[in-house]
Amino acid sequence: MNDQHDKNNLELDNRSRRRFFGRLSAVVGSVAAAQLLGGNAISNALAYTPRPDSANSDGKLFRQQEMQILRDICAQVIPQTATPGAAEVDTHGFIDNQLFHCYGATEQQQVKSILSKIERISRQRYGQAFNDADQARQLALLEELEKPAGGFSQHQYRRKVVYHAQCARPAAYSA
């Protein structure tokens, strides 16, 4: 019975991670598509050489601590199984490279602010750095941050945004 319980929890964890990754992909994919159509993102991506130790030093954009946080986030999103996970294939180094070469200061600062927020909340909640927290705490913190503000579901949030966008439209555009 305990094995079945563990198996059910593992399946739930995997679904949560996949859902998180799916949502993250939608956001990043939209921005990436815009960049790919008008920039040098493809050539920078193809030129990138993964480094297994990239989290042990400063990146092109991120400091070492930020690289480690990003590595641990990548490991939570796509964990190592029978195949390498995102951290093992240096996804964090790739993200650092692409943000540095292909995105402006505004987007770079947004990502740095997110990493800083994750670190700050981990220290407040657990009394330790994010990358020193165990995997269960890391995942719980990431899942909490993923939830829409104000307790709205994604569907409710979208409806609210659309409603406010329609209400804010000038009368000339609402025919």
C-alpha positions in Angstrom: 0.0 0.0 0.0 2.8 2.4 0.8 4.4 1.7 -2.6 1.1 2.6 -4.3 0.9 5.8 -2.3 4.5 6.7 -3.2 3.7 5.9 -6.9 0.6 8.1 -6.8 2.6 11.0 -5.3 5.4 10.6 -7.9 2.8 10.7 -10.7 1.2 13.8 -9.1 4.6 15.5 -8.8 5.4 14.7 -12.4 2.1 16.2 -13.6 2.7 19.4 -11.5 6.2 19.7 -13.0 4.9 19.2 -16.5 2.1 21.7 -16.0 4.6 24.2 -14.7 6.9 23.5 -17.6 3.9 23.9 -20.0 3.0 27.3 -18.6 6.6 28.4 -18.5 7.0 27.3 -22.1 4.0 29.2 -23.3 5.4 32.4 -21.8 9.0 31.9 -22.9 7.9 30.6 -26.3 5.9 33.7 -27.1 8.8 35.9 -26.3 11.3 33.6 -28.0 9.2 33.5 -31.2 9.2 37.2 -31.4 13.0 37.3 -30.9 13.6 34.5 -33.4 11.7 36.4 -36.1 13.7 39.5 -35.6 17.0 38.7 -34.0 20.1 36.6 -33.9 18.7 34.0 -31.4 19.1 31.0 -33.6 22.8 31.6 -34.4 23.5 32.2 -30.7 21.6 29.1 -29.7 23.6 27.0 -32.3 26.9 28.5 -31.1 26.3 27.7 -27.5 28.4 24.9 -26.0 27.0 23.3 -22.9 29.3 23.2 -19.8 28.6 20.7 -17.0 30.1 23.1 -14.4 28.4 26.3 -15.6 26.6 26.8 -12.3 29.9 26.9 -10.4 30.9 30.3 -11.9 29.4 33.6 -13.0 27.5 33.4 -16.3 27.4 36.0 -19.0 24.4 37.7 -17.3 24.0 35.9 -14.0 26.2 35.8 -10.9 27.2 32.3 -9.6 24.4 32.3 -7.0 21.8 33.1 -9.7 23.2 30.4 -11.9 22.8 27.9 -9.1 19.2 29.0 -8.4 18.4 28.7 -12.1 20.1 25.3 -12.3 17.9 24.1 -9.4 14.8 25.5 -11.0 15.7 23.6 -14.2 16.2 20.4 -12.2 12.7 20.8 -10.7 11.0 21.5 -14.0 12.7 18.6 -15.9 14.3 16.2 -13.3 16.8 13.6 -14.2 15.3 10.2 -14.7 16.7 7.4 -16.9 17.7 10.3 -19.2 19.5 13.6 -18.2 17.4 16.3 -16.8 17.5 20.0 -17.6 20.2 20.8 -15.1 22.4 17.9 -16.5 22.3 19.3 -20.0 23.1 22.8 -18.9 19.7 24.4 -19.6 20.6 27.1 -17.1 23.7 28.0 -19.0 21.8 28.1 -22.2 19.2 30.4 -20.7 22.0 32.7 -19.4 23.5 32.8 -22.9 20.3 33.5 -24.7 19.2 36.2 -22.3 22.6 37.9 -22.5 22.7 37.9 -26.3 19.1 38.1 -27.5 17.1 40.1 -24.9 17.1 43.6 -23.7 17.9 45.0 -20.3 14.2 45.1 -19.4 13.7 41.3 -19.9 17.1 40.5 -18.3 16.1 42.5 -15.2 12.7 40.8 -15.0 14.4 37.4 -14.9 17.0 38.6 -12.3 14.1 40.0 -10.2 12.3 36.6 -10.3 15.4 34.8 -9.2 15.9 37.3 -6.4 12.3 36.9 -5.3 12.7 33.1 -5.2 15.8 33.5 -3.1 14.3 36.0 -0.7 11.1 33.9 -0.1 13.2 30.8 0.5 15.3 32.6 3.1 12.2 34.0 4.7 10.2 30.8 4.7 12.9 28.2 5.3 15.8 30.2 6.7 18.1 29.0 3.9 19.1 29.7 0.4 16.9 28.2 -2.3 19.7 25.9 -3.6 20.3 24.7 0.0 16.6 23.8 0.5 15.6 20.2 -0.2 13.8 19.3 -3.4 10.4 19.1 -1.8 10.7 22.7 -0.4 12.1 24.0 -3.7 9.1 22.5 -5.6 6.6 23.7 -3.1 8.0 27.3 -3.3 7.9 27.2 -7.2 4.4 25.8 -7.3 3.2 28.5 -4.9 4.8 31.3 -7.0 3.2 29.8 -10.1 -0.3 30.2 -8.7 -2.2 33.3 -10.0 -2.4 36.3 -7.7 -5.5 36.7 -5.6 -6.4 33.0 -5.7 -7.9 33.1 -9.1 -7.8 30.2 -11.4 -6.1 30.7 -14.8 -9.5 30.7 -16.4 -10.9 33.3 -14.0 -7.7 35.4 -14.4 -8.0 35.4 -18.2 -11.7 36.4 -18.0 -10.9 39.2 -15.7 -8.1 40.5 -17.9 -10.3 40.4 -21.0 -13.2 42.1 -19.2 -10.9 44.9 -18.0 -9.3 45.3 -21.4 -12.8 45.6 -23.0 -13.9 48.1 -20.4 -10.8 50.2 -20.9 -11.3 50.4 -24.7 -12.3 53.9 -26.0 -15.9 54.0 -27.3 -14.6 54.5 -30.9 -13.1 50.9 -30.8 -16.0 49.0 -29.3 -18.4 49.0 -32.2 
